Each structure stands twice: as structure tokens, then as C-alpha cells.
Amino acid sequence: MVYRPGPAGQKWSKLEALSDQAWSKEPLSTLAAEYQSGSPILLEKIKVLGDKYAAIRRTRGDGNCFFRSFMFSYLEHILETQDRAEVDRIKIKVEECRKTLQGLGYVDFTFEDFFALFLEQLDDVLQGNENSISHEELQNRSCDQSVSDYSECLDCVMFCKSSVEPMGEESDHMHITALSDALGVPIRVVYLDRSSCDAGGVSVNHHNFVPAPGNLPSGSSASSESINPFITMLYRPGHYDILYPK
């Protein structure tokens, strides 16, 4: 059943108990504090990250952190920009995915609620609607298990391009490429690991996942090097968080 908000002013269901850090947006300096007694390479790389990024939003480490990070970051982008043209574009992509799943033989009840819930959240972050929400409410909903599990709908979306592992499995290059292509949303993943650096000094690697030119949001460049994705994630082995550029 699709989860729907109650009367105006009524809070959604009580937030489940999470760690104090889950979904909090913090200065990037807090990341350095985690590794104060750890690898010097990681500390140097975090210092390099600080030149381009101002904050990190931590996501729940339950195996679905990539999907949760993507969905929160995407909805947050729409909430902040009120880009109705992008909303119209993504709704078309979702409908294409729906038809593809039907064409592959999947019955509607296996994915319909997830699509409906995502579209509902998309409408709610647009201001001027009866159920429009604030940034605070978006964060609250993302902490609510019954709402945040709409990330599972992304598994359905990714069936449009590739096979997908079950919920709770770590996302890798294939999954990110499939999601980016299916929805036409560029994604940047920044890698924080212990890999050594070249003689030129410490550097932090990143990869831009760029959809085919025909699938890109309006105004986006087709070049992987020149594109500036509005979704940026920090990958540490086994976990994804959200990064915020300066």
C-alpha cells in the first residue's frame, strides 16, 4: 500500500530509532575526525576533498545506502531548484521504465506502489501544492522506514537496463550505470580509499556516470569531463554518503 501523508500539520509516523549521525548534514571536517587515528593517506585525501566540498550527509548503513543517497539527493535538488521541467522529464522516464517492466512480463503489483510513492514524493517537494513539504520534512520522511524504503523502487527501475541484486546488496559500477542511464541523471562518485597516489601528490579519484546524450537533463553537456552532476556521492568501501560542493 502506498504510504500517504495525513491531514495538514499532522506529522508522519514516528521516526524509527536511528544512530545520531544517520541523515545528518555535517561539515566535512567531521569526516577527518573519524580518521584522526587512522591512515595518513585518508587524512590527506580528506584534506584534498575539503578544497571542493563543504559538507557530507550521512546515510543509514543498511546495504541500501546508495539508493537512499540517490533518492534523497535527487529530491533535495528538486526541492531547492523547483525545476518543474526536470520533474516533467523524470516522470516520462519513470513511465518508460514502467512500460519496459510490463513488457518484460512483470506484473504491476510487484512495482506499482514503489513507482507511485516516488512520484508522490516528487510532487510533494514542488511548492504550491496542497501537500508541499519543507526541507525538514523531507529529511524526516527519509528517516521513516516506511517511506525511505521507496528506494526499493530503484531496483525496479534498474531492471529496465540490467539485472539487479536483491535489496541489501552493495551497489557497484554496473548498478550505478544502469540507474543513471534509466533515469537520465548524471551521478558523480568520489572515492575515498587507501590507494596510493602518484608522484605528483595526493589526489582523490572520482567517476562521472553520464547517461547517453539523448537521456540527459536539459542544459547538460554530454562530456563526462565537463559535466557537473547535481548528485555527488562519497564512496568508502562498503558505504555511500552524500557530498555537497562548495
Secondary structure by P-SEA (a helix, b strand, c coil): cbbbbccccccccccccccccccccccaaaaaaaaccccaaaaaaaaaaaaccccccccccccaaaaaaaaaaaaaaaaaacaaaaaaaaaaaaaaaaaaaaaacccccccaaaaaaaaaaaaaacccccccccaaaaaaaaaccccccccaaaaaaaccccccccccccccaaaaaaaaaaccbbbbbbbbcccccccccbbbbbbbbcccccccccccccccccccccbbbbbcccbbbbbbcc
